């Protein structure tokens, strides 16, 4: 293999190109291209680096302390140049201003004034979107229904006091598909000083021939086509999972002999508007699945300084015309056990 590896432009203006350069750098480093290995050594990357290490190397080479700072600088340039940018709100510079009119604290103050008390807060919170998990949790004597913390349209479970004595307090919220109620819960937990780790145990559809119905994917990043992340982070095409929590998740499932394959997901606000052109584009770019929540959670978690991960069972396919729709996660009890172990409940 050639020892040439792509180096970033001194005046970056396209976050998509920078992400491609980071992927190329990682690919070359894993193939032991000397120049690529040396660039990653400059940021103390391990022998088996990850994409985050390549992104950090790119950022440092462009005189930015971190990938998020580089991403912000590119977004600022795009806003100044009035160019079309990916994943931006209608007010393009909204991410610069944190002075929202209606805040989580105002909502919580109003609820408290009306007599609401949250009770014990969880250390970690999981979101599920299939009714089978509520059935399983109803039958699990480590959990009890929690009506004080649940949004009005959902069912929430938290570990009992007895179960919590031997570990962390874990919450599981059973929601309808979509990001709105989920994001509200994250905001409220962070505002109240509750959970610092958040996880999705969900389902997804395959958009690539490399992914089959029945596979389980651990999302390493998500394409921001969701409509929520734009209001929390600078414009960008992707948002990343928390690397440490994701690695812990993959290991927890492996201990239960469930293979969770790392992969990239495409988050959309509605499941019924995915076109063939989009699917072909994202599949060619290495995206394997599509769903409706992950990018929103990752973005809010990054903006608020907490950790987020996502485990997605593939239950449908947009590329295999002969697939049999299962629509129900395979072995849901095993998936739930792996997810709870990830958050500290063995």
C-alpha positions in Angstrom: 0.0 0.0 0.0 1.2 3.5 -0.7 2.5 5.5 2.2 0.5 8.5 1.2 -2.4 9.4 3.5 -4.7 12.4 3.0 -3.9 15.5 5.1 -6.5 18.1 5.9 -6.7 21.5 4.3 -5.3 24.4 6.2 -8.6 26.2 5.9 -11.3 23.6 6.4 -14.8 24.5 5.1 -16.6 21.2 4.7 -17.2 19.0 7.7 -18.2 16.1 5.3 -14.7 16.2 3.7 -13.0 16.3 7.1 -15.0 13.3 8.3 -13.9 11.4 5.1 -10.3 12.4 5.8 -10.6 11.0 9.3 -12.0 7.7 8.0 -9.2 7.5 5.5 -6.6 8.2 8.1 -8.0 5.5 10.4 -8.1 3.0 7.5 -4.5 3.7 6.6 -3.4 3.5 10.3 -5.1 0.1 10.7 -3.3 -1.0 7.5 0.1 0.1 9.1 0.8 2.9 6.6 3.7 4.6 8.4 2.7 8.2 7.8 -0.8 7.5 9.2 0.6 5.6 12.2 2.9 8.6 13.0 0.0 11.1 12.8 -2.0 9.0 15.3 1.0 8.6 17.6 1.0 12.4 17.9 -2.3 12.2 19.8 -1.2 9.1 21.8 -3.6 6.8 20.0 -3.5 3.1 21.0 -2.2 0.3 18.8 -5.8 -0.3 17.7 -7.1 3.2 17.2 -10.7 4.2 16.7 -12.3 6.9 14.6 -12.3 9.3 17.5 -8.5 9.2 17.6 -8.3 9.9 13.8 -10.7 12.8 14.3 -8.6 14.2 17.1 -5.5 14.0 15.0 -7.2 15.9 12.2 -8.3 18.6 14.6 -4.9 19.0 16.2 -3.2 19.3 12.8 -5.6 22.2 12.1 -4.7 23.8 15.4 -7.9 22.9 17.3 -7.8 21.2 20.7 -10.6 18.7 19.9 -12.9 17.5 17.1 -15.9 19.3 18.6 -13.9 22.6 18.5 -13.0 21.9 14.9 -16.6 21.2 14.0 -17.7 24.5 15.6 -15.0 26.4 13.7 -16.3 24.9 10.4 -19.9 25.7 11.3 -18.9 29.3 12.1 -17.2 29.6 8.7 -20.3 28.2 7.0 -22.5 30.7 8.8 -20.3 33.6 8.0 -20.1 32.6 4.3 -23.9 32.1 4.2 -23.4 28.8 2.5 -25.7 25.8 2.6 -24.7 23.7 5.6 -25.7 20.2 6.8 -28.1 19.7 9.7 -28.7 23.4 10.5 -31.7 25.0 12.1 -33.6 27.7 10.1 -31.8 30.3 12.3 -28.4 29.1 11.3 -26.5 30.5 14.3 -28.9 29.2 16.9 -26.4 26.9 18.4 -24.4 29.9 19.6 -27.2 31.1 21.9 -28.1 29.1 25.0 -30.7 31.6 26.2 -33.9 29.5 25.5 -37.2 31.1 26.5 -38.7 28.0 28.0 -36.2 25.9 29.9 -36.2 22.6 31.8 -35.8 24.5 35.0 -39.0 26.5 34.3 -40.9 23.3 33.6 -39.6 21.6 36.8 -40.3 24.7 38.9 -43.9 24.7 37.6 -44.3 21.0 38.4 -42.9 21.5 41.9 -45.2 24.4 42.6 -48.1 22.2 41.6 -47.1 19.6 44.2 -44.9 17.3 42.2 -41.9 15.5 43.8 -39.6 13.4 41.7 -38.5 10.9 44.3 -35.1 9.1 43.9 -33.4 9.8 40.6 -31.8 7.1 38.5 -28.1 6.9 37.8 -28.7 5.7 34.3 -31.7 5.8 32.1 -32.7 3.5 29.1 -35.3 4.2 26.5 -37.2 1.4 24.7 -39.8 1.7 22.0 -41.4 -1.8 21.9 -44.2 -3.0 24.2 -42.5 -6.3 24.9 -40.0 -4.7 27.2 -42.8 -3.3 29.4 -44.1 -6.8 29.7 -40.7 -8.1 30.7 -40.1 -5.4 33.3 -43.6 -5.9 34.8 -42.5 -9.5 35.5 -39.0 -8.6 36.9 -39.1 -8.2 40.7 -36.1 -6.0 40.5 -38.2 -3.2 39.0 -41.3 -1.3 39.9 -43.5 1.2 38.0 -42.5 4.8 38.6 -45.3 7.2 37.9 -43.6 10.3 39.3 -40.8 10.4 36.7 -42.6 9.1 33.7 -43.8 11.4 31.0 -47.6 11.4 30.7 -47.6 9.3 27.5 -45.2 6.6 28.7 -44.6 3.8 31.2 -41.4 4.0 33.4 -39.8 1.5 35.6 -37.0 2.0 38.1 -35.1 -0.5 40.2 -36.6 -1.2 43.6 -34.8 0.0 46.8 -33.7 -3.6 47.4 -32.3 -4.0 43.9 -30.5 -0.7 44.1 -28.7 -1.6 47.3 -26.5 -3.9 45.4 -25.7 -1.4 42.6 -26.9 1.6 40.7 -30.5 2.9 40.4 -31.6 2.1 36.8 -34.6 3.6 35.0 -36.3 2.3 31.9 -38.8 4.4 30.0 -41.1 2.7 27.5 -42.1 5.3 24.8 -43.8 5.5 21.5 -41.4 5.9 18.6 -39.8 9.4 18.1 -37.5 11.7 20.0 -39.6 14.4 21.7 -40.5 12.8 25.0 -37.1 11.1 25.2 -35.2 14.4 24.9 -37.4 16.0 27.5 -36.5 13.3 30.0 -32.8 13.7 29.3 -33.1 17.4 29.8 -34.9 17.0 33.1 -32.6 14.4 34.5 -29.5 16.5 33.8 -31.2 19.6 35.2 -32.1 17.7 38.4 -28.7 16.1 38.8 -30.0 12.6 38.0 -28.8 10.2 35.3 -25.5 10.8 33.6 -25.7 7.7 31.3 -28.4 7.2 28.7 -29.1 4.4 26.4 -31.5 3.4 23.6 -32.5 -0.3 23.2 -34.4 0.0 19.9 -35.1 -1.4 16.5 -34.0 -0.4 13.0 -34.4 -1.1 9.4 -31.5 -2.3 7.2 -30.5 0.0 4.3 -27.4 -1.9 3.2 -26.9 -5.4 1.9 -24.2 -5.8 4.5 -26.9 -5.7 7.3 -29.5 -8.5 7.7 -32.7 -8.8 9.6 -31.8 -10.2 13.0 -28.5 -8.4 13.3 -27.8 -6.3 16.3 -26.0 -3.0 15.8 -24.2 -0.8 18.3 -24.4 2.7 16.9 -21.0 4.4 16.8 -22.4 7.5 15.1 -25.6 8.7 13.6 -26.5 10.8 10.5 -28.2 13.9 11.7 -31.4 13.9 9.6 -33.5 13.9 12.7 -34.8 17.5 13.2 -33.7 17.7 16.9 -29.9 17.6 16.9 -29.8 20.8 14.8 -31.1 22.7 17.8 -28.3 21.5 20.1 -25.1 21.3 18.1 -23.3 23.2 15.3 -24.2 22.0 11.8 -22.6 18.7 10.9 -23.6 15.5 9.1 -23.0 13.1 12.0 -22.9 12.9 15.8 -21.0 10.3 17.7 -21.9 7.9 20.5 -19.9 8.0 23.8 -17.0 5.6 22.9 -16.5 4.2 26.4 -20.2 3.5 27.1 -20.5 1.9 23.6 -17.5 -0.3 24.2 -18.9 -1.3 27.6 -22.2 -2.2 25.9 -20.6 -4.4 23.2 -18.7 -6.2 25.9 -21.8 -6.7 28.1 -23.6 -8.3 25.2 -20.7 -10.4 24.3 -20.6 -11.9 27.8 -24.2 -13.1 27.0 -23.1 -14.5 23.6 -24.9 -11.8 21.7 -22.9 -10.2 18.9 -23.3 -6.5 18.7 -21.6 -5.2 15.6 -20.4 -1.5 15.5 -22.1 0.5 12.8 -23.5 3.9 11.6 -27.2 4.7 11.7 -29.3 7.2 9.8 -31.8 9.0 12.1 -35.0 10.4 10.4 -38.0 12.1 12.0 -40.6 9.8 10.2 -40.2 6.2 9.0 -42.3 6.8 5.9 -40.3 9.2 3.8 -37.0 7.4 3.1 -36.3 7.5 -0.6 -34.4 5.1 -2.8 -31.9 7.8 -3.7 -31.2 8.6 0.0 -30.8 4.9 0.9 -28.4 4.4 -2.0 -26.3 7.4 -1.0 -26.1 6.6 2.7 -25.4 2.9 2.1 -22.5 3.8 -0.2 -21.1 6.0 2.6 -21.1 3.1 5.0 -24.4 3.6 6.8 -26.2 0.3 7.5 -29.5 1.1 9.2 -32.2 3.7 9.7 -34.3 4.6 12.8 -36.0 7.6 14.4 -34.2 8.4 17.7 -30.5 7.9 17.9 -29.0 11.1 16.5 -31.3 13.1 18.7 -30.1 11.3 21.9 -26.4 11.5 20.9 -26.6 15.2 20.2 -28.4 16.2 23.4 -26.1 14.1 25.4 -23.1 15.7 23.8 -24.5 19.2 24.3 -25.3 18.5 28.0 -22.0 16.7 28.8 -23.4 13.2 29.5 -22.9 9.8 27.9 -25.1 8.1 25.4 -25.1 4.8 23.5 -27.6 2.8 21.4 -28.2 -0.9 20.7 -30.5 -1.6 17.7 -32.0 -4.8 16.7 -32.6 -5.0 12.9 -36.3 -6.0 12.4 -36.9 -4.9 8.8 -35.1 -4.2 5.5 -35.5 -1.5 2.9 -33.2 -3.2 0.4 -34.3 -6.9 0.6 -37.7 -7.2 -1.1 -38.0 -10.8 0.1 -37.4 -10.3 3.8 -39.9 -11.4 6.3 -40.9 -8.6 8.6 -40.5 -9.6 12.2 -41.1 -6.1 13.7 -40.4 -7.6 17.1 -36.8 -7.6 18.5 -35.3 -11.1 18.5 -34.8 -12.6 21.9 -36.0 -9.5 23.7 -35.3 -10.9 27.2 -31.6 -11.4 26.3 -31.3 -8.0 24.7 -32.9 -6.3 27.8 -30.5 -8.2 30.1 -27.5 -7.1 28.0 -28.6 -3.5 28.1 -29.2 -3.5 31.8 -25.8 -5.1 32.4 -24.3 -2.2 30.3 -25.8 0.3 32.8 -24.6 -1.7 35.8 -27.4 -4.1 36.7 -26.2 -7.6 36.3 
